[in-house]
Amino acid sequence: MTTAGNQDAEGVRLQKALANAGVASRRVIEQYIVEGRIRVNGRTVSELGTRIDPENDLIDVDGTAVQLDVSKRYVMLNKPTGIYSTMRDEKGRPDLRRFTKEWEERLYNVGRLDAETSGLLILTNDGELAHVLAHPSFGVTKVYIAKVAGTVTAQTIAKLTRGFDLEDGPIKADKARLLDASRGSSLVELTLHSGRNRIVRRMMAAVGHPVEELVRRQFGPLHLGTLPVGKARELTKIERGALLTLSRQDTPAAAGDDDKQETE
């Protein structure tokens, strides 16, 4: 970041960069600067002549990150069952390439969902963001809806949140609640930040209710909403801001839970 005091300063004026990013008009952004609502690399700016490097400087407005690098792409996919979470499956099984054809950029999946699990999967070419979102040490939560065998009781829900031991160590849900129970099966909502392999399925099997169907509805600040199964869309400006804000909070959660990228 440079300031107005350097007449030979390189870079782009802050208000121009933010206007180009679709934040607001230059005049409105100038007012934001005066009001102290904009930060560059964590420091509040107050000079209207401030210049930035759009490729390296990190900007946020009212605490929400702004995407300046237009080469970065962020896509939400509602992955169907039967699809493997890889861009090229070595065994020739159905993979994610069919969902990325409309984007020129080479996209990669953030974490994985197993073939039998459907739901929210993020595709991006932003490697730094992908690392933060996929690694459990950063504590990004995921919300799953599981249809399980049998009638889940309040005691079982309490056990899920209280925690218990699996073969690879103790585990507990951040949140759990029973949504419905009828005709010999139950719908359970689980919120987790664990990155262990097939953790929801293993947890529910351990409490006596094997998973019959599983869908991920939420990943960090992103919600699947009404996106149909098998469809992909780019994130909105608000969603991108929320995701980038999360990725820039680079202090990992307390160590000791999981050290593998998430797979469900």
MOWO-V837988 format. One record per residue. SS is DSSP state (A for helix, B for strand, O for the rest). OMEGA is omega in whole degrees, 0 to 359 (* if undefined). NEAR is the number of other C-alpha atoms within 10 Angstrom. Layout:
[[SS:OMEGA:NEAR] [SS:OMEGA:NEAR]]
This chain:
[[O:174:18] [B:182:18] [O:183:18] [O:183:13] [O:180:10] [O:186:11] [O:181:9] [O:185:8] [O:175:15] [O:179:13] [O:184:15] [B:176:17] [B:184:21] [A:183:28] [A:177:25] [A:181:18] [A:181:20] [A:176:22] [A:178:15] [A:179:14] [O:177:16] [O:181:14] [O:180:16] [O:176:15] [O:181:14] [A:181:18] [A:179:12] [A:181:13] [A:176:22] [A:177:20] [A:177:14] [A:181:19] [A:179:21] [A:182:14] [O:178:12] [O:184:16] [O:184:16] [B:176:24] [B:174:19] [B:183:18] [O:176:14] [O:181:12] [B:178:12] [B:179:16] [O:180:20] [O:181:18] [O:182:15] [O:181:17] [O:182:18] [O:176:21] [B:182:22] [B:171:24] [O:185:16] [O:183:19] [O:186:10] [O:182:11] [O:179:12] [O:185:20] [B:169:24] [B:179:21] [B:183:19] [O:176:10] [O:179:14] [B:183:18] [B:178:23] [O:177:22] [O:177:21] [O:181:19] [O:185:11] [O:177:10] [O:180:9] [O:182:13] [O:182:18] [B:188:19] [B:173:21] [B:177:22] [B:169:25] [B:186:24] [B:175:27] [O:170:19] [O:180:18] [O:179:14] [O:179:20] [O:187:21] [O:176:22] [O:179:18] [O:176:17] [O:183:13] [O:184:14] [O:181:8] [O:178:6] [O:179:8] [O:182:12] [O:182:16] [O:189:17] [A:185:20] [A:183:15] [A:183:11] [A:186:18] [O:187:18] [O:184:11] [O:179:8] [O:181:11] [O:182:8] [O:176:13] [O:186:13] [O:178:22] [B:178:21] [B:176:20] [B:185:25] [O:185:21] [B:164:20] [O:181:27] [O:188:17] [O:183:17] [O:182:15] [B:177:24] [B:172:24] [B:193:25] [B:175:28] [B:180:23] [B:176:25] [B:184:24] [B:170:19] [O:179:18] [O:185:15] [A:181:13] [A:179:10] [A:181:18] [A:180:18] [A:181:15] [A:185:22] [A:185:25] [A:186:21] [B:186:21] [A:180:25] [A:178:22] [A:171:20] [O:178:22] [O:184:21] [O:175:17] [B:180:22] [B:181:21] [B:168:23] [B:182:22] [B:168:24] [B:187:22] [B:178:23] [B:175:20] [O:181:17] [O:181:18] [O:181:24] [O:177:13] [A:179:11] [A:178:8] [A:177:18] [A:179:19] [A:179:15] [A:180:15] [A:181:22] [A:177:18] [A:177:13] [O:180:14] [B:183:15] [B:166:11] [B:183:13] [O:180:6] [O:175:7] [B:182:9] [B:180:10] [B:172:20] [O:177:21] [O:172:21] [O:176:17] [B:174:15] [B:176:21] [B:178:19] [B:180:18] [B:183:13] [B:175:13] [B:180:17] [B:175:10] [O:173:8] [O:177:10] [B:182:18] [B:172:21] [B:182:23] [B:174:21] [B:180:21] [B:173:22] [B:185:22] [B:167:22] [O:180:22] [O:178:27] [O:184:25] [O:183:19] [B:176:16] [O:190:14] [A:180:17] [A:180:23] [A:181:19] [A:179:18] [A:183:21] [A:176:20] [A:182:14] [A:179:14] [O:172:14] [O:181:15] [O:182:20] [O:181:19] [B:175:21] [B:176:15] [B:183:16] [B:178:24] [B:174:22] [B:184:24] [B:186:20] [B:176:19] [B:185:22] [O:181:15] [O:185:15] [B:178:18] [B:181:17] [O:178:17] [O:184:10] [O:180:7] [O:183:15] [O:176:13] [O:179:15] [O:180:15] [O:178:12] [B:177:20] [B:174:15] [B:177:16] [O:175:17] [O:178:12] [A:180:14] [A:179:12] [A:178:15] [A:179:21] [A:180:20] [A:181:18] [A:180:22] [A:177:19] [A:178:20] [A:184:19] [A:180:19] [O:173:13] [O:196:10] [O:175:10] [O:182:11] [O:174:13] [O:181:12] [O:181:10] [O:173:11] [O:178:7] [O:184:17] [O:179:17] [O:178:13] [O:176:15] [B:187:19] [O:173:22] [B:176:18] [O:*:23]]
